[in-house]
Amino acid sequence: MKLYTRKEAADTLRVGLRTLDRWLADGRIQCYRLGAGSKAPVRISEDQLAEYLANSQNEKNPTMHDRAQEIIER
């Protein structure tokens, strides 16, 4: 299982860090916190990114499905 930093995950999803942080805070994407406290670094699994992309397919952005398939097939 590959783990991504916040920056790597944001780059993979093609969103900014603040957007990714909002998604982590509201539970859209699950993460692993490496330590205690709110300042502890987090890691996001490749499976979580693939699941988010697969679930976020919508009519506004039909290419999300293609991106999800690309990540899943790696």
N, CA, C and O atoms as CSV, one atom per row, in Angstrom:
chain,resi,resn,atom,element,x,y,z
A,1,MET,N,N,0.855,-1.176,0.000
A,1,MET,CA,C,0.000,0.000,0.000
A,1,MET,C,C,0.898,1.235,0.000
A,1,MET,O,O,1.731,1.413,0.889
A,2,LYS,N,N,0.717,2.069,-0.994
A,2,LYS,CA,C,1.486,3.308,-1.082
A,2,LYS,C,C,0.779,4.397,-0.282
A,2,LYS,O,O,-0.444,4.530,-0.336
A,3,LEU,N,N,1.562,5.172,0.458
A,3,LEU,CA,C,1.033,6.298,1.217
A,3,LEU,C,C,1.559,7.592,0.618
A,3,LEU,O,O,2.745,7.705,0.311
A,4,TYR,N,N,0.678,8.560,0.455
A,4,TYR,CA,C,1.009,9.852,-0.119
A,4,TYR,C,C,1.053,10.926,0.963
A,4,TYR,O,O,0.292,10.873,1.929
A,5,THR,N,N,1.939,11.889,0.799
A,5,THR,CA,C,1.905,13.084,1.647
A,5,THR,C,C,0.728,13.936,1.176
A,5,THR,O,O,0.117,13.649,0.146
A,6,ARG,N,N,0.418,14.976,1.931
A,6,ARG,CA,C,-0.661,15.877,1.514
A,6,ARG,C,C,-0.351,16.480,0.151
A,6,ARG,O,O,-1.226,16.551,-0.713
A,7,LYS,N,N,0.876,16.909,-0.043
A,7,LYS,CA,C,1.280,17.535,-1.308
A,7,LYS,C,C,1.152,16.552,-2.471
A,7,LYS,O,O,0.619,16.897,-3.526
A,8,GLU,N,N,1.637,15.339,-2.276
A,8,GLU,CA,C,1.544,14.323,-3.331
A,8,GLU,C,C,0.092,14.003,-3.664
A,8,GLU,O,O,-0.271,13.865,-4.832
A,9,ALA,N,N,-0.738,13.886,-2.622
A,9,ALA,CA,C,-2.155,13.590,-2.844
A,9,ALA,C,C,-2.841,14.735,-3.577
A,9,ALA,O,O,-3.623,14.504,-4.499
A,10,ALA,N,N,-2.553,15.968,-3.172
A,10,ALA,CA,C,-3.146,17.134,-3.837
A,10,ALA,C,C,-2.722,17.183,-5.304
A,10,ALA,O,O,-3.538,17.472,-6.179
A,11,ASP,N,N,-1.457,16.904,-5.570
A,11,ASP,CA,C,-0.982,16.892,-6.954
A,11,ASP,C,C,-1.660,15.796,-7.760
A,11,ASP,O,O,-2.035,16.014,-8.912
A,12,THR,N,N,-1.819,14.625,-7.167
A,12,THR,CA,C,-2.481,13.510,-7.842
A,12,THR,C,C,-3.925,13.855,-8.188
A,12,THR,O,O,-4.412,13.537,-9.273
A,13,LEU,N,N,-4.602,14.513,-7.246
A,13,LEU,CA,C,-6.005,14.885,-7.457
A,13,LEU,C,C,-6.159,16.180,-8.252
A,13,LEU,O,O,-7.260,16.542,-8.665
A,14,ARG,N,N,-5.034,16.871,-8.461
A,14,ARG,CA,C,-5.028,18.146,-9.174
A,14,ARG,C,C,-5.884,19.205,-8.482
A,14,ARG,O,O,-6.683,19.907,-9.101
A,15,VAL,N,N,-5.675,19.285,-7.164
A,15,VAL,CA,C,-6.342,20.302,-6.348
A,15,VAL,C,C,-5.296,20.963,-5.466
A,15,VAL,O,O,-4.174,20.469,-5.353
A,16,GLY,N,N,-5.651,22.066,-4.849
A,16,GLY,CA,C,-4.753,22.747,-3.926
A,16,GLY,C,C,-4.743,22.075,-2.564
A,16,GLY,O,O,-5.620,21.274,-2.239
A,17,LEU,N,N,-3.729,22.419,-1.772
A,17,LEU,CA,C,-3.624,21.849,-0.428
A,17,LEU,C,C,-4.807,22.234,0.452
A,17,LEU,O,O,-5.283,21.420,1.243
A,18,ARG,N,N,-5.279,23.463,0.320
A,18,ARG,CA,C,-6.431,23.887,1.149
A,18,ARG,C,C,-7.676,23.076,0.805
A,18,ARG,O,O,-8.447,22.711,1.692
A,19,THR,N,N,-7.871,22.796,-0.471
A,19,THR,CA,C,-9.020,21.968,-0.878
A,19,THR,C,C,-8.881,20.574,-0.296
A,19,THR,O,O,-9.835,20.031,0.260
A,20,LEU,N,N,-7.690,19.990,-0.422
A,20,LEU,CA,C,-7.472,18.657,0.142
A,20,LEU,C,C,-7.690,18.673,1.647
A,20,LEU,O,O,-8.306,17.755,2.187
A,21,ASP,N,N,-7.198,19.695,2.333
A,21,ASP,CA,C,-7.400,19.791,3.781
A,21,ASP,C,C,-8.882,19.838,4.143
A,21,ASP,O,O,-9.295,19.225,5.128
A,22,ARG,N,N,-9.680,20.550,3.365
A,22,ARG,CA,C,-11.133,20.590,3.612
A,22,ARG,C,C,-11.730,19.201,3.444
A,22,ARG,O,O,-12.551,18.769,4.254
A,23,TRP,N,N,-11.319,18.507,2.396
A,23,TRP,CA,C,-11.846,17.164,2.144
A,23,TRP,C,C,-11.439,16.189,3.249
A,23,TRP,O,O,-12.220,15.313,3.621
A,24,LEU,N,N,-10.229,16.338,3.772
A,24,LEU,CA,C,-9.792,15.498,4.887
A,24,LEU,C,C,-10.590,15.830,6.146
A,24,LEU,O,O,-11.004,14.934,6.882
A,25,ALA,N,N,-10.800,17.118,6.385
A,25,ALA,CA,C,-11.528,17.555,7.587
A,25,ALA,C,C,-12.984,17.109,7.577
A,25,ALA,O,O,-13.526,16.733,8.617
A,26,ASP,N,N,-13.621,17.148,6.410
A,26,ASP,CA,C,-15.038,16.759,6.389
A,26,ASP,C,C,-15.254,15.273,6.105
A,26,ASP,O,O,-16.394,14.823,5.986
A,27,GLY,N,N,-14.161,14.510,5.997
A,27,GLY,CA,C,-14.278,13.057,5.889
A,27,GLY,C,C,-14.457,12.522,4.482
A,27,GLY,O,O,-14.682,11.323,4.317
A,28,ARG,N,N,-14.368,13.350,3.474
A,28,ARG,CA,C,-14.489,12.837,2.096
A,28,ARG,C,C,-13.366,11.872,1.770
A,28,ARG,O,O,-13.558,10.903,1.036
A,29,ILE,N,N,-12.178,12.149,2.326
A,29,ILE,CA,C,-11.018,11.286,2.142
A,29,ILE,C,C,-10.472,10.956,3.526
A,29,ILE,O,O,-10.297,11.847,4.357
A,30,GLN,N,N,-10.206,9.688,3.770
A,30,GLN,CA,C,-9.651,9.254,5.045
A,30,GLN,C,C,-8.133,9.378,5.004
A,30,GLN,O,O,-7.523,9.255,3.942
A,31,CYS,N,N,-7.526,9.623,6.165
A,31,CYS,CA,C,-6.075,9.728,6.225
A,31,CYS,C,C,-5.563,9.064,7.492
A,31,CYS,O,O,-6.324,8.758,8.410
A,32,TYR,N,N,-4.263,8.853,7.517
A,32,TYR,CA,C,-3.581,8.308,8.685
A,32,TYR,C,C,-2.748,9.418,9.306
A,32,TYR,O,O,-1.924,10.033,8.628
A,33,ARG,N,N,-2.956,9.676,10.587
A,33,ARG,CA,C,-2.183,10.707,11.289
A,33,ARG,C,C,-0.982,10.029,11.951
A,33,ARG,O,O,-1.129,9.051,12.684
A,34,LEU,N,N,0.202,10.566,11.677
A,34,LEU,CA,C,1.444,9.985,12.197
A,34,LEU,C,C,1.863,10.703,13.472
A,34,LEU,O,O,2.778,11.527,13.468
A,35,GLY,N,N,1.194,10.383,14.539
A,35,GLY,CA,C,1.478,11.019,15.822
A,35,GLY,C,C,0.219,11.578,16.438
A,35,GLY,O,O,-0.884,11.384,15.927
A,36,ALA,N,N,0.399,12.277,17.549
A,36,ALA,CA,C,-0.737,12.850,18.260
A,36,ALA,C,C,-0.808,14.345,17.984
A,36,ALA,O,O,0.191,14.981,17.649
A,37,GLY,N,N,-1.986,14.878,18.129
A,37,GLY,CA,C,-2.162,16.316,17.983
A,37,GLY,C,C,-2.535,16.739,16.575
A,37,GLY,O,O,-2.384,15.989,15.611
A,38,SER,N,N,-3.023,17.957,16.491
A,38,SER,CA,C,-3.516,18.456,15.215
A,38,SER,C,C,-2.398,18.801,14.237
A,38,SER,O,O,-2.652,18.928,13.039
A,39,LYS,N,N,-1.186,18.954,14.711
A,39,LYS,CA,C,-0.049,19.309,13.837
A,39,LYS,C,C,0.720,18.092,13.331
A,39,LYS,O,O,1.680,18.233,12.574
A,40,ALA,N,N,0.299,16.902,13.747
A,40,ALA,CA,C,0.992,15.682,13.311
A,40,ALA,C,C,0.822,15.501,11.806
A,40,ALA,O,O,-0.250,15.779,11.268
A,41,PRO,N,N,1.864,15.039,11.125
A,41,PRO,CA,C,1.741,14.835,9.677
A,41,PRO,C,C,0.739,13.734,9.355
A,41,PRO,O,O,0.513,12.826,10.154
A,42,VAL,N,N,0.150,13.830,8.183
A,42,VAL,CA,C,-0.828,12.824,7.751
A,42,VAL,C,C,-0.347,12.172,6.462
A,42,VAL,O,O,0.450,12.739,5.714
A,43,ARG,N,N,-0.851,10.971,6.226
A,43,ARG,CA,C,-0.605,10.256,4.981
A,43,ARG,C,C,-1.939,9.737,4.469
A,43,ARG,O,O,-2.820,9.364,5.244
A,44,ILE,N,N,-2.069,9.722,3.158
A,44,ILE,CA,C,-3.296,9.281,2.507
A,44,ILE,C,C,-2.945,8.075,1.653
A,44,ILE,O,O,-2.002,8.120,0.863
A,45,SER,N,N,-3.705,6.995,1.811
A,45,SER,CA,C,-3.391,5.780,1.057
A,45,SER,C,C,-3.867,5.908,-0.387
A,45,SER,O,O,-4.805,6.642,-0.699
A,46,GLU,N,N,-3.194,5.174,-1.241
A,46,GLU,CA,C,-3.562,5.126,-2.654
A,46,GLU,C,C,-4.994,4.612,-2.814
A,46,GLU,O,O,-5.730,5.073,-3.686
A,47,ASP,N,N,-5.379,3.661,-1.974
A,47,ASP,CA,C,-6.749,3.128,-2.024
A,47,ASP,C,C,-7.778,4.211,-1.726
A,47,ASP,O,O,-8.832,4.259,-2.359
A,48,GLN,N,N,-7.471,5.089,-0.753
A,48,GLN,CA,C,-8.400,6.174,-0.422
A,48,GLN,C,C,-8.542,7.148,-1.582
A,48,GLN,O,O,-9.644,7.615,-1.871
A,49,LEU,N,N,-7.432,7.457,-2.248
A,49,LEU,CA,C,-7.497,8.349,-3.406
A,49,LEU,C,C,-8.320,7.725,-4.529
A,49,LEU,O,O,-9.152,8.394,-5.142
A,50,ALA,N,N,-8.085,6.452,-4.792
A,50,ALA,CA,C,-8.831,5.765,-5.848
A,50,ALA,C,C,-10.321,5.705,-5.519
A,50,ALA,O,O,-11.167,5.898,-6.391
A,51,GLU,N,N,-10.631,5.435,-4.253
A,51,GLU,CA,C,-12.035,5.380,-3.830
A,51,GLU,C,C,-12.701,6.746,-3.989
A,51,GLU,O,O,-13.828,6.842,-4.475
A,52,TYR,N,N,-11.999,7.795,-3.577
A,52,TYR,CA,C,-12.563,9.138,-3.722
A,52,TYR,C,C,-12.820,9.461,-5.192
A,52,TYR,O,O,-13.887,9.963,-5.544
A,53,LEU,N,N,-11.848,9.173,-6.041
A,53,LEU,CA,C,-12.012,9.467,-7.467
A,53,LEU,C,C,-13.147,8.661,-8.084
A,53,LEU,O,O,-13.909,9.182,-8.898
A,54,ALA,N,N,-13.261,7.405,-7.702
A,54,ALA,CA,C,-14.333,6.564,-8.235
A,54,ALA,C,C,-15.703,7.074,-7.803
A,54,ALA,O,O,-16.664,7.017,-8.571
A,55,ASN,N,N,-15.789,7.574,-6.569
A,55,ASN,CA,C,-17.067,8.062,-6.038
A,55,ASN,C,C,-17.411,9.473,-6.499
A,55,ASN,O,O,-18.561,9.897,-6.387
A,56,SER,N,N,-16.433,10.199,-7.012
A,56,SER,CA,C,-16.688,11.596,-7.359
A,56,SER,C,C,-17.030,11.804,-8.831
A,56,SER,O,O,-17.080,12.938,-9.309
A,57,GLN,N,N,-17.263,10.714,-9.540
A,57,GLN,CA,C,-17.653,10.863,-10.946
A,57,GLN,C,C,-18.999,11.594,-11.007
A,57,GLN,O,O,-19.962,11.208,-10.344
A,58,ASN,N,N,-19.042,12.649,-11.812
A,58,ASN,CA,C,-20.291,13.382,-11.975
A,58,ASN,C,C,-20.337,13.991,-13.363
A,58,ASN,O,O,-19.364,13.913,-14.113
A,59,GLU,N,N,-21.445,14.587,-13.701
A,59,GLU,CA,C,-21.627,15.141,-15.031
A,59,GLU,C,C,-20.793,16.396,-15.265
A,59,GLU,O,O,-20.455,16.703,-16.408
A,60,LYS,N,N,-20.455,17.128,-14.200
A,60,LYS,CA,C,-19.683,18.356,-14.360
A,60,LYS,C,C,-18.250,18.055,-14.794
A,60,LYS,O,O,-17.625,18.867,-15.477
A,61,ASN,N,N,-17.732,16.899,-14.404
A,61,ASN,CA,C,-16.352,16.562,-14.713
A,61,ASN,C,C,-16.251,15.087,-15.096
A,61,ASN,O,O,-15.839,14.266,-14.277
A,62,PRO,N,N,-16.619,14.742,-16.320
A,62,PRO,CA,C,-16.645,13.333,-16.718
A,62,PRO,C,C,-15.268,12.677,-16.764
A,62,PRO,O,O,-15.187,11.450,-16.813
A,63,THR,N,N,-14.197,13.443,-16.751
A,63,THR,CA,C,-12.864,12.850,-16.805
A,63,THR,C,C,-12.428,12.268,-15.467
A,63,THR,O,O,-11.412,11.575,-15.413
A,64,MET,N,N,-13.154,12.522,-14.394
A,64,MET,CA,C,-12.803,11.977,-13.086
A,64,MET,C,C,-12.809,10.450,-13.120
A,64,MET,O,O,-11.966,9.815,-12.485
A,65,HIS,N,N,-13.747,9.858,-13.849
A,65,HIS,CA,C,-13.801,8.403,-13.953
A,65,HIS,C,C,-12.522,7.876,-14.605
A,65,HIS,O,O,-11.961,6.878,-14.153
A,66,ASP,N,N,-12.066,8.537,-15.653
A,66,ASP,CA,C,-10.832,8.132,-16.322
A,66,ASP,C,C,-9.649,8.210,-15.371
A,66,ASP,O,O,-8.798,7.320,-15.357
A,67,ARG,N,N,-9.593,9.277,-14.571
A,67,ARG,CA,C,-8.501,9.454,-13.610
A,67,ARG,C,C,-8.541,8.365,-12.540
A,67,ARG,O,O,-7.498,7.854,-12.132
A,68,ALA,N,N,-9.742,8.012,-12.087
A,68,ALA,CA,C,-9.881,6.949,-11.095
A,68,ALA,C,C,-9.379,5.629,-11.656
A,68,ALA,O,O,-8.670,4.894,-10.969
A,69,GLN,N,N,-9.736,5.322,-12.890
A,69,GLN,CA,C,-9.291,4.085,-13.509
A,69,GLN,C,C,-7.766,4.058,-13.632
A,69,GLN,O,O,-7.140,3.020,-13.419
A,70,GLU,N,N,-7.180,5.191,-13.973
A,70,GLU,CA,C,-5.723,5.269,-14.105
A,70,GLU,C,C,-5.027,4.939,-12.796
A,70,GLU,O,O,-4.045,4.196,-12.787
A,71,ILE,N,N,-5.524,5.483,-11.689
A,71,ILE,CA,C,-4.915,5.240,-10.381
A,71,ILE,C,C,-5.131,3.800,-9.951
A,71,ILE,O,O,-4.219,3.173,-9.413
A,72,ILE,N,N,-6.316,3.272,-10.180
A,72,ILE,CA,C,-6.632,1.890,-9.772
A,72,ILE,C,C,-5.770,0.903,-10.533
A,72,ILE,O,O,-5.354,-0.110,-9.971
A,73,GLU,N,N,-5.492,1.173,-11.796
A,73,GLU,CA,C,-4.725,0.238,-12.619
A,73,GLU,C,C,-3.237,0.253,-12.338
A,73,GLU,O,O,-2.526,-0.621,-12.833
A,74,ARG,N,N,-2.736,1.194,-11.575
A,74,ARG,CA,C,-1.294,1.244,-11.266
A,74,ARG,C,C,-0.838,0.072,-10.471
A,74,ARG,O,O,0.343,-0.026,-10.137
